[in-house]
Amino acid sequence: MKLNQIHHTADLCVVGGGMAGLCAAVAAARGGSRVILMQERPMLGGNASSEIRMWVCGADGKNNRETGIIEEIALENLWRNPEKRYPLWDVLLLDVARREKNLTLLLNCSCCDAEMDGSRIVSVTGWQMTTQSWHTVRAAYFADCSGDSILAPLTGAAYRVGRESADEFGESVSVTAADRQTMGMSCLMQARFDPHTTSRFVPQPGATQMTPEMIALRRPHMERSSENFWYLELGGNRDSIADTETLRDELIALALGMWDWVKNSGEVEDADHWHLEFLGILPGKRESRRMMGPYIMTQGDVLSGGHFDDVIAYGGWPLDDHHPDGFYHKGNPNTWGKTPAPYGIPYRCLYSANIDNLFFAGRNISMTHAAMSSTRVMATCALLGEAVGTAANIAREFGLTPDGVYREQIALLQARLMENGCFLPGIRRDTSAARAAELTCDGPADALENLRNGADRCNHTYGEADEGCTCPAGATITYRFAPRTVEQVHIAFDSDLDRVTLPGDKCERRHGMRANLLPDAPVMHLPLTLVRAYKLWGLRPDGSRVLLAEDDANRRQIVNAVPGEPLCGLALTLGADYGGNDRLHLFSFDFR
């Protein structure tokens, strides 16, 4: 008896279901592409899932939080999962994918083969362990969002591993000769403090014995909500793919040794009340293969602000390079270099230099090791994924290769990303149709014209002024124009990108999930500035009709297609926000 052979056909096959792959698949599916998402784990999220529990980090700095699909997910998590429970987070990510009618999930399916026709991928094949079936996906385009760039060895796509020498790209790094060393991987722990219960810990025989020298630069701060033991890191001085199984065993032993120190060293206050809530068995990986595209982004590009004509995303995490020796490095575990957040990332880093129909997104894009030390964090990777999914739609629509999108439709790619809520530093959306209409508000409005200035947030790349508008609760904002059809209405509410209206300390407000579980951990809620209730009206020559109404909205970005009938105006009635404020703040209300 032969095992099942199942065949699929798609416009885009995404390999890897971390935050980059999920956003790529969702963006493409929403744009009309038939999408297969092949993910080797039983859940989505990659390093952010409950199996690993790394934070979804992104650009540092005021008003730099990532928007688009990743902000949709973050807000829905606050709404559905206010206590930051990992089972609910896992289910949410699955649900985000399953809502898309054009998206088919292949979970527990590990990509292990590819069929080529010259420099073009014809199909990929994965083994699904739960059904004991082979799944072969034929597609016009493929996106490697696997982190480890599995399609590189399977297709012959150009890639690099390791650190470049300082002189190759003129980078300020300490490496004088290129090598294959990378950042390492970690098995994270999650600890819970309970003042009402105690527990003891008896370490397994193989647990690493901690010494004072080991603890000196890696001492846990158990009282902090930010403690997640990320520095329990190994493997950068070995093969970060081939040696993963051995490294996992060593990382578990290291984690157990650290927990033994926490519980039994006598140096941690109230150690009896600390409980080990979680220890990751699957390592979270920081670096392995990096695909090569038409352009390789460097440390210099990051530090100069990334001013590219083909900017499609941005970064802003520090240049956070971890030493290859990891936990056993006799010095600080990482270097921390400030970046000019936000800096632009070019589209040419997101598709293969030598495979005609291959995109990629995540920590594996076309970057030097030094640049990747900043771009690798998951909120940045999510932006890259959304850009790839959107580019794949344009490629399908116009019959282009990924490179053809760059040469012929880069402006359209940028416009669509911004329409769907993504921020491209310093660039404004085209709002010419709205600017030609009459705009009024039936209540006192501050800076009403900002609603059609093409900026969906405040950010220093636009200047220091507030780019939004403040109106009374219950007010109606109205456009009037000669009868015409309207294709789409664009609304951007204020989701408090710096999360100052959320409870807890900075770590709690910034991150969607928790590390240390402390007794005073707050129950979260949606940002108090976010509009909860509103109505969108289409004004017809013979009367008005409601195009969209929500009483429990949890979205920052509203992009609403309008039925193809003549309208002579649009109106937005603002009901209330989550803070019960008398005056509501929003950034955009325009149309095309």
TAVEN-V250484 format. One record per residue. N is the residue number from 1. PHI is phi in whole degrees, -180 to 180 (* if undefined). NEAR is the number of other C-alpha atoms within 10 Angstrom. D_LAST is the distance of its C-alpha to the last C-alpha in Angstrom with 2 decimals. Layout:
# TAVEN-V250484
<<N:PHI:NEAR:D_LAST> <N:PHI:NEAR:D_LAST>>
This chain:
# TAVEN-V250484
<<1:*:3:58.18> <2:-88:5:55.10> <3:-73:9:52.16> <4:-58:11:48.92> <5:-120:12:46.71> <6:-111:11:43.15> <7:-115:12:40.58> <8:-129:13:36.77> <9:-126:15:34.08> <10:-148:19:30.64> <11:-79:21:27.81> <12:-137:30:28.28> <13:-111:30:31.36> <14:-101:31:31.18> <15:-105:30:34.67> <16:110:33:35.06> <17:-114:32:33.59> <18:-74:27:33.59> <19:-65:32:30.56> <20:-67:33:29.27> <21:-66:35:29.94> <22:-62:29:28.51> <23:-68:29:25.16> <24:-63:36:25.14> <25:-66:38:25.97> <26:-66:26:23.48> <27:-61:28:20.53> <28:-66:29:21.65> <29:-64:25:22.32> <30:-64:17:18.95> <31:-86:18:17.46> <32:103:16:19.79> <33:-81:23:22.90> <34:-82:20:26.32> <35:-123:29:27.75> <36:-111:25:31.35> <37:-111:26:32.08> <38:-100:30:35.78> <39:-130:28:37.22> <40:-78:22:40.94> <41:-101:20:41.20> <42:-79:14:41.12> <43:-142:18:38.20> <44:-100:29:35.03> <45:109:26:34.47> <46:57:26:37.11> <47:-62:23:38.60> <48:-87:21:36.72> <49:-73:22:38.25> <50:-67:20:41.34> <51:-71:24:43.51> <52:-122:22:43.03> <53:75:26:41.27> <54:-81:24:39.87> <55:-74:19:37.23> <56:-85:22:33.57> <57:-97:20:33.68> <58:-155:27:31.15> <59:-68:24:30.52> <60:-76:17:32.88> <61:104:16:32.06> <62:-65:13:30.17> <63:59:16:26.53> <64:-104:22:26.68> <65:-57:23:26.39> <66:-74:23:24.34> <67:-118:24:21.15> <68:83:21:19.19> <69:-60:23:21.44> <70:-66:26:24.58> <71:-74:21:23.55> <72:-54:16:22.69> <73:-65:19:26.23> <74:-62:20:27.81> <75:-69:20:26.51> <76:-66:19:27.52> <77:-65:24:30.88> <78:-62:21:31.43> <79:-74:16:30.68> <80:-91:17:32.80> <81:-135:21:35.33> <82:-66:17:36.27> <83:-96:18:39.71> <84:58:20:38.38> <85:-89:15:40.40> <86:-64:17:40.13> <87:-58:11:40.54> <88:-71:16:37.45> <89:-63:25:35.53> <90:-59:18:36.61> <91:-66:13:35.62> <92:-60:18:32.18> <93:-63:20:31.45> <94:-63:18:32.75> <95:-67:12:30.65> <96:-57:17:27.41> <97:-74:21:28.25> <98:-71:14:29.65> <99:-69:10:26.63> <100:-85:17:24.78> <101:-67:13:25.85> <102:-92:19:25.47> <103:-114:24:27.67> <104:-111:19:31.47> <105:-94:18:33.66> <106:-118:20:37.01> <107:-86:20:38.74> <108:55:18:42.24> <109:-123:26:41.62> <110:-101:22:42.70> <111:-66:23:41.57> <112:-140:14:44.78> <113:-157:17:44.49> <114:-145:19:42.26> <115:-106:16:42.70> <116:-116:15:41.89> <117:-128:9:41.62> <118:64:10:42.29> <119:-99:14:39.56> <120:-123:17:37.24> <121:-81:22:37.38> <122:-93:17:38.00> <123:-157:22:38.49> <124:-127:23:39.52> <125:-127:21:42.07> <126:-129:22:42.58> <127:-102:22:45.43> <128:-99:20:44.62> <129:-71:14:47.64> <130:-70:10:47.16> <131:-102:11:47.25> <132:50:12:49.38> <133:-131:16:47.01> <134:-95:20:45.65> <135:-114:21:41.92> <136:-110:20:40.80> <137:-116:24:37.10> <138:-95:22:36.10> <139:-150:21:32.60> <140:-77:20:30.67> <141:-137:25:29.84> <142:-131:30:31.59> <143:-130:28:30.82> <144:-91:28:33.83> <145:-118:34:33.08> <146:-84:26:36.73> <147:80:28:37.68> <148:-83:21:40.89> <149:55:25:39.15> <150:-60:20:41.15> <151:-74:25:39.58> <152:-64:20:41.08> <153:-68:14:44.69> <154:-78:16:43.79> <155:-117:21:41.88> <156:83:12:43.33> <157:-64:20:40.16> <158:-66:18:41.07> <159:-154:18:41.45> <160:-129:18:43.38> <161:-136:20:45.37> <162:100:23:46.70> <163:-104:20:46.81> <164:-79:23:46.56> <165:-72:19:49.23> <166:-61:16:48.44> <167:-84:13:48.97> <168:-63:11:46.70> <169:-122:14:43.48> <170:66:12:45.12> <171:-93:18:44.25> <172:-87:12:46.09> <173:-128:14:47.60> <174:-88:10:51.21> <175:-85:13:51.45> <176:-90:12:53.56> <177:-130:11:53.70> <178:-57:14:50.93> <179:-144:13:51.70> <180:-105:17:50.31> <181:-82:22:50.28> <182:-133:26:47.20> <183:-75:27:46.28> <184:-92:28:47.92> <185:-127:27:47.00> <186:-136:29:47.74> <187:-104:31:48.79> <188:-79:26:47.53> <189:-120:25:49.35> <190:-128:18:48.24> <191:-111:21:50.88> <192:-127:17:51.26> <193:-102:22:53.43> <194:-131:16:55.22> <195:-69:12:57.81> <196:-99:6:59.42> <197:-134:10:60.24> <198:-128:13:61.84> <199:-150:12:62.04> <200:-112:13:64.04> <201:-135:16:63.09> <202:-111:10:65.46> <203:-68:18:63.98> <204:-66:11:64.27> <205:-57:10:66.91> <206:-88:13:64.39> <207:-63:18:62.44> <208:-66:20:62.25> <209:-84:15:64.70> <210:-76:16:63.02> <211:-116:10:65.00> <212:-55:9:64.67> <213:-66:10:63.46> <214:-66:15:60.61> <215:-74:13:59.56> <216:-52:12:59.77> <217:-106:15:56.27> <218:-132:19:54.77> <219:-71:14:55.90> <220:-67:18:53.73> <221:-111:14:52.49> <222:-66:21:52.75> <223:-77:13:51.90> <224:-95:14:48.37> <225:-68:19:45.33> <226:-89:17:44.21> <227:-76:18:47.27> <228:-130:22:46.34> <229:63:22:49.05> <230:-61:16:46.67> <231:-76:22:49.55> <232:-78:22:51.52> <233:-130:31:50.43> <234:-144:28:52.25> <235:107:27:51.81> <236:-67:23:50.30> <237:-95:17:53.65> <238:-128:18:53.80> <239:-86:17:51.61> <240:-73:26:48.59> <241:-112:14:48.18> <242:-65:9:51.70> <243:-98:11:53.36> <244:-62:19:50.96> <245:-64:13:53.46> <246:-65:10:56.23> <247:-65:23:54.00> <248:-58:21:52.85> <249:-63:16:56.49> <250:-68:19:57.13> <251:-68:28:54.05> <252:-64:24:55.18> <253:-62:20:58.63> <254:-66:23:57.17> <255:-64:23:55.11> <256:-63:25:58.17> <257:-66:21:60.23> <258:-68:26:57.83> <259:-67:25:57.80> <260:-60:20:61.61> <261:-65:23:61.60> <262:-58:22:59.34> <263:-82:24:61.59> <264:-123:16:65.02> <265:-77:12:65.28> <266:82:11:66.01> <267:-102:10:63.53> <268:-109:16:60.60> <269:-63:12:60.95> <270:56:14:61.02> <271:-58:19:60.76> <272:-62:19:62.18> <273:-91:16:59.11> <274:-90:25:56.66> <275:-124:20:55.72> <276:-81:16:54.15> <277:-85:12:51.10> <278:-159:16:49.71> <279:-134:18:50.74> <280:-70:19:48.42> <281:-93:16:50.16> <282:-97:20:47.28> <283:-66:24:46.89> <284:-89:22:43.60> <285:-103:25:43.23> <286:-100:24:41.81> <287:-160:24:42.25> <288:-152:24:43.46> <289:-77:24:42.10> <290:-121:25:39.20> <291:-67:30:37.52> <292:-111:26:37.32> <293:-109:26:34.23> <294:-62:15:33.76> <295:-132:16:33.69> <296:-108:18:35.86> <297:-77:24:34.58> <298:-119:19:37.49> <299:-57:23:38.68> <300:-62:15:38.26> <301:-63:17:34.54> <302:-62:27:34.19> <303:-71:17:36.29> <304:-90:12:34.57> <305:101:19:31.14> <306:60:23:29.70> <307:-89:15:27.80> <308:-111:14:26.55> <309:-66:12:23.98> <310:-106:18:23.21> <311:-62:23:22.99> <312:-132:30:21.48> <313:-166:26:23.29> <314:-148:29:25.79> <315:-124:31:29.24> <316:174:26:31.45> <317:-68:26:34.45> <318:-61:22:37.72> <319:-72:22:39.62> <320:-108:21:41.51> <321:-97:20:44.10> <322:-94:23:46.73> <323:-65:24:50.20> <324:-58:23:51.17> <325:-78:20:54.33> <326:59:24:52.30> <327:-58:25:54.47> <328:-92:17:57.61> <329:-69:16:56.41> <330:-87:13:58.80> <331:177:13:56.20> <332:-60:15:52.80> <333:-69:21:50.81> <334:-152:16:47.76> <335:-103:12:46.71> <336:-137:14:43.80> <337:-110:13:42.00> <338:-66:13:39.24> <339:-118:22:35.93> <340:-81:18:33.39> <341:-66:24:30.83> <342:-89:28:28.06> <343:-114:24:28.77> <344:-78:25:26.48> <345:-122:28:27.32> <346:-85:21:26.62> <347:-59:28:25.38> <348:-64:25:28.67> <349:-88:26:30.58> <350:-113:33:29.04> <351:-149:29:30.50> <352:-72:26:34.02> <353:-76:21:35.76> <354:-134:16:37.94> <355:-114:21:36.52> <356:-66:20:33.86> <357:-123:23:31.78> <358:-115:30:32.36> <359:-96:30:29.90> <360:-154:33:31.19> <361:-155:34:30.08> <362:122:32:32.12> <363:-75:30:35.28> <364:-105:29:36.10> <365:-76:31:33.59> <366:-78:32:34.88> <367:-143:23:36.42> <368:-74:23:39.85> <369:-57:26:41.75> <370:-65:23:41.37> <371:-66:23:37.57> <372:-62:25:37.37> <373:-63:24:39.36> <374:-101:25:36.20> <375:-79:29:33.41> <376:-73:23:35.28> <377:-72:26:34.34> <378:-73:24:32.31> <379:-68:26:29.18> <380:-62:29:28.74> <381:-61:31:29.59> <382:-63:29:26.94> <383:-61:30:24.23> <384:-62:33:25.85> <385:-63:35:25.84> <386:-62:30:22.14> <387:-64:27:21.62> <388:-65:32:24.09> <389:-61:31:22.62> <390:-70:27:19.16> <391:-65:32:20.98> <392:-64:32:23.04> <393:-63:25:20.10> <394:-66:24:19.03> <395:-59:23:22.72> <396:-63:18:23.10> <397:-62:12:20.17> <398:-106:12:21.43> <399:64:12:25.11> <400:-111:20:25.55> <401:-80:22:27.97> <402:-54:26:26.94> <403:-68:23:28.11> <404:-63:15:26.12> <405:-61:23:22.88> <406:-62:20:24.15> <407:-77:12:25.13> <408:-119:12:22.20> <409:-136:17:19.04> <410:-65:20:19.49> <411:-65:15:16.37> <412:-66:15:14.32> <413:-59:25:16.51> <414:-62:23:15.91> <415:-63:18:12.10> <416:-68:18:12.43> <417:-61:22:15.16> <418:-69:22:13.39> <419:-57:23:10.41> <420:-92:20:13.41> <421:102:24:15.21> <422:-80:25:17.49> <423:-100:27:18.65> <424:-114:22:19.52> <425:-51:24:21.98> <426:81:14:21.03> <427:-99:15:17.66> <428:-111:15:14.47> <429:-70:18:10.88> <430:-77:18:8.85> <431:-122:18:7.19> <432:-61:14:7.98> <433:-63:13:5.61> <434:-69:21:6.99> <435:-67:17:10.22> <436:-83:11:10.77> <437:-95:16:10.98> <438:-81:12:14.22> <439:-122:20:14.51> <440:-139:16:17.75> <441:-138:17:19.73> <442:-86:13:22.87> <443:-141:13:24.81> <444:-67:13:25.75> <445:-116:18:22.92> <446:-93:13:23.59> <447:60:13:21.07> <448:-58:22:18.20> <449:-64:16:16.35> <450:-62:19:16.37> <451:-65:25:13.62> <452:-128:25:11.08> <453:-95:21:13.38> <454:81:22:11.93> <455:-112:24:15.17> <456:-101:30:15.58> <457:-168:24:19.35> <458:-87:19:22.32> <459:-166:20:24.05> <460:-65:17:26.65> <461:-70:13:24.74> <462:-95:15:22.52> <463:117:10:25.67> <464:-96:9:27.53> <465:-75:9:25.51> <466:-68:14:23.71> <467:-88:23:19.98> <468:-103:24:19.44> <469:-134:21:19.91> <470:-117:17:22.75> <471:-131:22:22.83> <472:-66:20:25.66> <473:-59:21:25.86> <474:91:18:24.99> <475:-72:20:22.73> <476:-119:20:19.62> <477:-101:21:16.64> <478:-130:21:14.91> <479:-104:22:12.09> <480:-130:17:13.30> <481:-157:16:12.13> <482:-62:12:13.63> <483:-51:14:13.34> <484:-163:13:10.48> <485:-88:15:8.99> <486:-115:20:5.95> <487:-79:13:5.81> <488:-157:14:5.62> <489:-110:20:6.75> <490:-121:20:8.34> <491:-129:23:11.82> <492:-126:26:14.70> <493:-86:25:18.11> <494:-97:24:21.29> <495:-97:25:23.43> <496:55:19:26.18> <497:-59:19:26.00> <498:-88:16:29.60> <499:57:19:30.70> <500:-74:15:32.95> <501:-92:16:32.71> <502:-92:20:34.25> <503:-82:15:38.04> <504:93:16:40.53> <505:-79:14:41.18> <506:-59:14:38.78> <507:-63:15:39.39> <508:-64:21:38.67> <509:-72:17:35.43> <510:-78:19:34.18> <511:-103:17:35.02> <512:-73:22:33.89> <513:-129:24:37.40> <514:-109:22:40.96> <515:-101:23:43.85> <516:-59:22:46.99> <517:-103:21:47.21> <518:-105:18:48.69> <519:-61:10:49.96> <520:-96:8:47.69> <521:-60:16:44.49> <522:-78:16:41.83> <523:-86:14:39.86> <524:-84:20:36.21> <525:-154:18:33.33> <526:-68:26:29.60> <527:-55:24:28.69> <528:-70:20:29.44> <529:-86:24:26.29> <530:-76:24:24.00> <531:-67:31:22.51> <532:-95:22:24.38> <533:-127:19:23.39> <534:-160:22:20.24> <535:-134:16:18.57> <536:-109:22:14.99> <537:-111:19:15.21> <538:-102:24:13.44> <539:-94:22:15.08> <540:-101:16:16.43> <541:-57:12:18.76> <542:-105:8:21.61> <543:136:9:20.91> <544:-110:15:18.78> <545:-143:13:18.51> <546:-80:13:18.07> <547:-88:18:15.28> <548:-161:15:16.68> <549:-145:14:19.79> <550:-138:13:21.88> <551:-108:13:25.26> <552:-134:13:26.16> <553:-68:17:23.01> <554:-134:23:23.88> <555:-117:20:20.58> <556:-82:23:19.08> <557:-110:24:15.67> <558:-118:18:13.74> <559:-120:14:10.98> <560:-119:15:10.82> <561:-72:14:10.00> <562:-110:17:10.00> <563:-54:13:12.85> <564:-75:10:12.43> <565:-130:12:13.78> <566:-64:15:13.19> <567:-124:22:12.18> <568:-114:20:13.19> <569:175:23:12.01> <570:-135:25:11.37> <571:-140:23:14.25> <572:-122:23:15.39> <573:-99:19:19.18> <574:-93:23:20.85> <575:-83:19:24.10> <576:-161:23:26.00> <577:-110:26:26.14> <578:-75:18:28.87> <579:-96:15:30.99> <580:65:14:31.30> <581:-76:14:30.31> <582:-73:11:30.13> <583:-124:18:27.13> <584:-109:26:24.17> <585:-110:24:22.33> <586:-144:25:18.73> <587:-107:26:16.62> <588:-143:27:12.91> <589:-152:28:10.81> <590:-149:23:7.24> <591:-158:23:3.77> <592:-144:14:0.00>>
